[in-house]
Amino acid sequence: MTHQTVPPYPEGNALLVGKTVLVTAAAGTGIGFATAKRCLEEGASVVISDKHERRLFESAGRLMEITGKRPPAIVCDVTSSSEVNEMIAFAEEQTGGLDVLVNNAGLGGMSSLVEMTDEAWSLVMDVSLNGTMRCMRAALPRMYARKRGVIVNNASVLAWRAQAQQAHYAAAKAGVLALTRCAAVEAAEHGVRVNAVAPSLAMHTFLSKSAPEPLLRQLESEEAFGRAAEPWEVANVIVFLASDLSSYMTGEVISVSNQRA
């Protein structure tokens, strides 16, 4: 089997100079943190948010150490419409107007469908799908008013590829894809673009602690490159969608994956 080594970390190319970006669920070591870091490295003014207060402000400090820029940070639970509205207002106040919203907040878990409780199903839906909707609903009117803006939603290849014990997560992410496409059609006349990324397997500390090691090794072995993505490799694609390089794209989904079909 092919096992590709991780490529060198990219240098910044000033792709987001002059743009303002809000990244949700940016605490920790996953795609959200990597996206905030890459956006800062590409010249953006960045605001970060997360539900976990301690991890959020630790992440802001780490970003300061790495990039020399400490992003404003606000605690937000995306299952609360009032907190989402406060987050969007905060981001606008801090930046003078939000250009890019990256909806990274999501929640997974493992359960067979016959053992799935209503509570487990509803929580995954409320965070991963409804939370994305709430953030878009709050941000879009402000973007419409300025006749510009970009939204990038984080979905998953599980939106169309089956995996056991992932019915709730897969259904939520499939919903994110449909939400992305419909919102994009509505937003186009206002000069706003809405796209999504669909990663397969991006390895980070939280994932390695929350999923069984044999399952992760199996999923890695099914990748054509024989390894998981680094979170920053997904973040690179998010940066592309946030930038003017993707100016003709809306309602599209980029699969950040090399899985065999």
Secondary structure, DSSP 8 states (H G I E B T S, - for coil): --------------TTTT-EEEESS--SSSHHHHHHHHHHHTT-EEEEEES-HHHHHHHHHHHHHHHS----EEE--TT-HHHHHHHHHHHHHHHSS--EEEE---------GGG--HHHHHHHHIIIIIHHHHHHHHHHHHHHHHT-EEEEEE--GGGTS--TT-HHHHHHHHHHHHHHHHHHHHHHTTTEEEEEEEES-B--HHHHHHS-HHHHHHHHHHBTTSS-B-HHHHHHHHHHHHSGGGTT--S-EEEE--B--
